[in-house]
């Protein structure tokens, strides 16, 4: 290691890293002091120490508060990663004291059949592994991955994400093809029809996710491509539990969902997948991990392997893919 790095290790403490993150979040010395339960002079002293250790100004001071310099932005990002990894180490140590062999932190959107099947397959091979699922919007989960709070994220490989600056910090692997699907209660009269096109369903009462979602945008595109205005859903819901519940309670409704959601609802019973042409593809689903020099931990490698087996229908038992 270089002499400069040795100097950095001696001078920079974890408390300094915490300060950088808190300053970036609060934007003021007063706010950081309150969050860290320190005086403002102590905060100022610590910031000077951090800047001296890194050899560059990290924040610009003004009457409005503090703002990251370019070096400060990079330093804050790395500080988050270090603190995230330290938190993971603490969680792993605690879990292992209680008998776990490894801890896996997975970020995923809430509507997925592949992740539960892969988790079950993973635990067949690593029975003492502890898996912690964090559900949310993929864009937010990706940021948590980059900050070291998650080990991997399962989500859509959207064009927006694949063309963003974030991609250079990520490794991605497409695992599951996805498409827009229509589901309905088995008692719905339209569920018995064949050779349906989207225009045939224009007058139906729909349950669909919010406008900002990929599924809703694909839903709108399906009708626009048929030359008709997209119908306005009578019920707008993000939760897969809610969508499935209202379809079973009101057989007159149709649901616009992704394939991952459709196969899960069909497996629960009482709901059928309706064949509608033409097919409307959605971005494939894949696994994101953080790109870096550190080798991927074994439990992440095993989880990726389990996802591939689910894709190929080799996970066994309930982990097999259902259409």
Secondary structure, 3 states (H helix, E strand, C coil): CCHHHHHHHHHCCHHHHHHHHHHHHHCCHHHHHHHHCCCHHHHHHHHHHHHHHHCCCCEEEECCEEEECHHHHHHHHHHHHHHHHHHHHHHHHHHHHCCCCEEEEEEECCCCCHHHHHHHHHHHHCCCEEEEEEECCHHHHHHHHHCCCCCEEEEECCHHHHCCHHHHHEEEEEEEEEEEEEEEECCCHHHHCCCEEHHHHCCCEEEECCCCCHHHHHHHHHHHCCCCCCCCCCEECCCHHHHHHHHHHCCCEEEEEEHHHHHHHHHHCCEEEECEECCCEEEEEEEEEECCCCCCCHHHHHHHHHHHHHHCCCCCHHHCCCC
